[in-house]
Amino acid sequence: MFETLRCLSRLSIHCLPAAVILTVVGMTLRIEAGEYNPVLNIGDKAPAWKELPGVDGKQHSLSDLKERDVVVLAFICNSCPYAVDYENRLIAFSKKHSGKDSRVSIVAVNVNKVEEDLPPKMKEKADAKGFNFPYLFDKDQKIANDYGAGFTPEFFVLNKDRKVVYMGAMDDSPNADKVKRCYVEEAVTAALVGKQPEVKETVPIGCRIRIERTRRRRKR
């Protein structure tokens, strides 16, 4: 085990698949929240986000969606190739659930602070791809910490009571041509009729979210 950890330490953690990181962490740390999430468990009340700026120039809060029965929260960014591969799937999902009478909302949020993920580049991306869902930025990264999100893309499905009914990957393959099950769609369908999905949690496959760490000052 220690030899494995030494080998992995030479690699950039941002480039490792989520499953690899979680497997290594699982060797030394017992996660007490979800099976794969270090903060939330299925059935927990979803943390509320407040007044996060969107590429549309507006401020967005979870409370704005009180008329919707289901909310899908997606952690994405511009710089991760995995997240980029899911953009068309997100657009198609949002289109399917759009309309004045829709009971479902999808919200995407980015917390990375590298240049290509900052708001100006987010707006360029949203305009170029024709994002049909809010694309928000949290400079404080609070939403990622509150949800225990560690990867892009990573998804959370919230029911009418704003409890988490699903978290993890959108579907069962990063390759769109090989998808057989869409876990997010299954969770939404179940939540709309007040039920729990068959699959409640999966390993998110993507790039590590770049959470800023506060360095402790050395004592003099």
N, C-alpha and C positions, 0 to 999 in steps of 0.2 A: 504493500500500500504506500509506504513512504517513498519508494522508488518511483511510483506513479506520480505522486505529488511533486517530486523533484523535477520530473520530466515536464509536467504540466506547467510548472512555475516558469519555465523558459519560454512559454508561449504567451501570446497576448490573449488575455481573458475575453477581450471584446470580440475576438474572432471564433471563440469556441461555441459550438452549439449548446443550447440550453440544457439538453439532456446530459451532455458530458459534464457540465459544471454541477448540475444537481446531483449526479451520481457521485462525483468526487466529494461534494459537500456532505452527502449522505453517509460517507464513510466515517465522518468525525463529528457530525452534528445531527441531533434528532430534532426535526422540525415539528413544532407543536401546534402550528396553525393548520393550513391546508396540507394535503399530501405533498404538493409541490410549491405552495405559496408560503412564505415565511411570516406573513402578517394576518391574512384573512382565511376564514374557513367558509365552506358552503353554508348558507343560512345566516351569515353575519349581515348586519346592517351595512349598506354601502356608504363609505365616506362621501360626504357632499363636497363638491368643488364649487367655489364662488368667484364670480367675476374674472374668469380667465379670458384673456384677449384672443380673439379669433382672427383669421386672415381676412374676414369680412369687415373688420374694423369695429366689431361689436364685442361687448362683454357677455360671457356665457356662464350660467350657473346650472347646477343640477335641478334646482327648484323651477327653472324655466320650463322644464319638461313634465310638470306635474299632471298634465292632461294625457300623457302617454303611458300606456300600460307596461311597456317594456323599453328599457334603455340598454343599448350595447355600447360599451366603452372600449375603444381600441387604442392601445399605445403603439404609435408608429413614429417614423422619422423619415427624413430624406436620404440619409447617408447609408442606411443598412440595406444591403441587397435583398435580404429576406423581406423586409418591409416593402421595398419597391416591387417585388414579385407579387405582393398581395394587393397592390393598388387597384388593379382592374377588378379583383374580386370584391373589394370594398365598395367600389362604385356600383357594381352590379347588385350587390346586396342592398345598398341604399336605394337604388332605383326601384327594386322589387318592393321595398317597404315605404316608398314615398307616397305622397298624395295627402290631400286635406284631411281625409278620414283615417289616415294611417294611425295605428296604435303603437307603432314602434319608431324609435329614434336611434340613430347611430351617431356617436360623437368620437372624433379622433383627437388625440392629444400627443404632443411632443414635449419632452423635457430636456433633450440634449442641448448643449450649449456650444458645440463646435460650429464654426462659421457656416457650413453648408446646411445646418439645421436651425439657424436663427430665423426669426419672423420674416425678414425680406425674402429669403430663399424658400421659406414655407409658402409664402404667397405666390411666388413664381411657380412652384410645383403645383399648387392647387389650381392656378389659372391654366397652366399648360395641360394638366391631366383632366381638368373639368370636374374637380371634386364636388360632389353633390351632397356633402355633409359638412358640419362644422369642423374646422381644423384649428385646434387651440394650442397655445403655448403657455407653459408654466415655468417661469424663470426660477422660481424657488424650489422646483422639483417636488413640492409637497404632495401632489396627487400621486406620483409614483411611489413615494414612501408610504403614504396612507393605504394604498392598495397592495403594497408589496410587489409591485410590478418590477421585473428585472430584465425584460427583453422586449425587443420590437421585431415582429408584431406580437402583442399579447392582448387577450380579449377577456372582458368581464360582461356577463349578462345579468341585468338587474330586473327583478319582477316588479309588479305593481306596488308592492310594499317596500320597494327599494332594498330588497335583500338579494345577496349574491346567490344565483342559482347555477351559474357555470363560470369557470375561469380556466384559461389556458390557450391552446391553439385554436385558430378559426376552423380548421378541418384536419384531415388525416394525412395530408401530404403538402410539402412546400411546392411541389410540381403540380400546377393547375390541371394538367392532363391526366394525372393519376389520382385525383381526389375521388374517394368513394363515399365519404361521410363528411358532412359539414356540421360540426358539433355546435357551432354558434346558431345555425339555423334550427337545429333540433331543439336547442335550449329555448329559443324564442318561441317556437311552436308550442312547446310544453307550457311555458310561462303564460302565454296568451289564454290558455284554458285553465290556469291555476294549478298546473301540475309541475312535478320535478322532471328534468330530463333524465334519460337513461344514463348518459355519461355526464358527470358533473364536474370533473376536473381532468385536465390532461397536461402534459409537459409542453410549455411554449417553446417553439423552435424559432430561433432568431438570433439577433445580435444583442449583446449585453448593453443595457441602458447605461449611459455615462453619468452615473451619480457622482456629484462632487463630494469629496471627503474633506472634512475640516482637520487640518493638521494641528496636533497639540504643540504648544510652544515648549521648548526645552527650558528646564529650570536652570537658572544661573547661580 
